[in-house]
Amino acid sequence: MVSPSFVTLALRFASLRRSAGGVLTASVFIGQFCSPLLSTPLIVAYGYQGLFDAASSLAAAMAVAAVLKACVMGLHALTHHVG
């Protein structure tokens, strides 16, 4: 399955299509290689539930940070709107 951001990049910047495809493919394979190297010690130390709790907490914190940033950027755009 192709990433939507890659499709956008491929349609907009044809000159970057080859290198963007290579970076996308490399990042997927590096992630698949590193995943067990990083998760196995955590599973051994904390169990599957501990790994799930840590990963879900990290994902929730990143979601909150993204929402807060979007709110700040939205307020910034509204207060500095010219026109």
C-alpha positions in Angstrom: 0.0 0.0 0.0 1.3 3.4 -1.0 1.6 6.2 1.6 -0.7 9.1 0.8 2.1 11.6 1.5 4.3 9.7 -1.0 1.5 10.0 -3.6 1.3 13.7 -3.0 5.1 14.1 -3.3 5.1 12.0 -6.5 2.4 14.1 -8.1 3.9 17.4 -7.1 7.6 16.9 -7.4 8.4 14.5 -10.2 12.1 15.2 -10.0 12.2 13.9 -6.3 10.1 10.8 -7.0 12.9 8.4 -7.3 14.8 9.5 -4.2 11.6 9.9 -2.2 10.6 6.3 -3.1 14.0 5.1 -2.0 13.8 6.9 1.3 10.3 5.6 1.9 11.3 2.0 1.1 14.5 2.2 3.2 12.6 3.6 6.2 10.1 0.8 6.1 12.7 -1.9 6.0 14.9 -0.2 8.7 11.8 0.0 10.9 11.0 -3.6 10.4 14.6 -4.5 11.2 14.9 -2.4 14.3 11.5 -3.2 15.8 12.3 -6.5 17.4 15.7 -5.2 18.5 14.0 -2.5 20.5 10.9 -4.3 21.6 12.3 -7.6 22.7 14.3 -6.2 25.7 11.2 -4.2 26.8 9.0 -7.2 26.6 11.5 -9.3 28.6 11.7 -6.5 31.3 8.1 -5.4 31.4 6.0 -7.9 29.6 3.6 -7.4 26.7 1.2 -5.3 28.8 4.1 -3.0 29.9 5.2 -2.5 26.3 1.6 -1.8 25.2 1.1 0.7 28.1 4.4 2.5 27.2 3.6 2.6 23.5 0.0 3.8 24.0 1.1 6.5 26.5 3.7 7.7 24.0 1.2 7.8 21.2 -1.3 9.7 23.4 1.3 12.2 24.4 2.2 12.8 20.8 -1.4 13.3 19.9 -1.9 15.8 22.7 1.2 17.7 21.6 0.0 17.7 18.0 -3.4 19.1 19.0 -1.8 21.8 21.2 0.6 22.8 18.4 -2.3 23.0 16.0 -4.3 25.2 18.4 -1.3 27.5 19.0 -0.6 27.7 15.2 -4.3 28.3 14.6 -4.4 31.1 17.1 -1.2 32.6 15.8 -2.6 32.6 12.3 -5.8 34.2 13.5 -4.0 37.0 15.4 -1.6 37.8 12.6 -4.1 37.7 9.7 -3.7 40.6 7.4 -6.6 41.5 5.2 
